[in-house]
């Protein structure tokens, strides 16, 4: 979506799976790390409870981001 600006604090990020399940995300790397341009960051997106690095290659992924707008 374009043209929408929201200001707040990210309090939760979830990966939405094709079957409707959600996986909580503990770590999202910087954009440069995601592109493989940061030698100090492997660019892994990591799950919250298992600390598993997710394989993000392939089909586009959808995320649900929850914001606290009061902070």
C-alpha positions as CSV (number, residue, x, y, z in Angstrom):
1,X,0.0,0.0,0.0
2,X,1.3,3.4,-0.7
3,X,0.2,6.8,0.6
4,X,-0.4,5.6,4.2
5,X,1.8,6.9,7.0
6,X,1.5,5.5,10.5
7,X,3.7,6.6,13.5
8,X,4.1,4.2,16.4
9,X,6.2,1.6,18.1
10,X,6.4,-1.9,16.6
11,X,5.3,-4.3,19.4
12,X,4.9,-7.6,17.4
13,X,5.7,-9.0,13.9
14,X,4.2,-12.2,12.6
15,X,4.8,-14.1,9.3
16,X,1.5,-15.1,7.8
17,X,1.7,-18.6,6.3
18,X,-0.4,-19.9,3.4
19,X,-2.5,-22.1,5.6
20,X,-3.4,-19.2,7.8
21,X,-1.0,-20.0,10.6
22,X,1.2,-17.2,12.1
23,X,4.8,-17.4,13.1
24,X,6.0,-14.8,15.6
25,X,9.2,-13.0,14.5
26,X,11.9,-12.1,17.0
27,X,14.4,-10.4,14.7
28,X,14.2,-8.6,11.4
29,X,17.5,-7.4,10.0
30,X,18.3,-4.1,8.3
31,X,17.5,-3.6,4.6
32,X,21.2,-3.8,3.7
33,X,21.6,-7.1,5.5
34,X,18.5,-8.5,3.7
35,X,20.2,-7.6,0.4
36,X,23.4,-9.3,1.5
37,X,25.3,-6.0,1.7
38,X,26.1,-6.0,5.4
39,X,29.2,-8.1,6.3
40,X,28.4,-8.0,10.0
41,X,24.8,-9.2,9.7
42,X,23.7,-12.5,8.1
43,X,20.3,-11.1,7.1
44,X,18.3,-13.8,8.9
45,X,14.7,-13.4,9.9
46,X,14.5,-15.3,13.2
47,X,11.4,-16.8,14.9
48,X,10.6,-15.7,18.4
49,X,10.3,-19.0,20.4
50,X,12.6,-21.4,18.6
51,X,15.2,-18.8,17.4
52,X,15.1,-20.6,14.0
53,X,16.4,-18.7,11.0
54,X,13.7,-18.7,8.3
55,X,14.3,-19.5,4.7
56,X,12.7,-16.5,2.9
57,X,13.7,-17.5,-0.6
58,X,10.8,-18.3,-3.0
59,X,7.3,-16.9,-2.9
60,X,6.5,-13.4,-1.6
61,X,5.8,-13.4,2.1
62,X,3.2,-11.4,4.1
63,X,3.7,-10.0,7.5
64,X,1.4,-8.7,10.2
65,X,2.9,-5.8,12.1
66,X,1.3,-4.7,15.3
67,X,1.9,-1.1,16.4
68,X,1.4,0.7,19.7
69,X,0.2,4.2,18.6
70,X,0.2,5.7,22.1
71,X,4.0,5.6,22.6
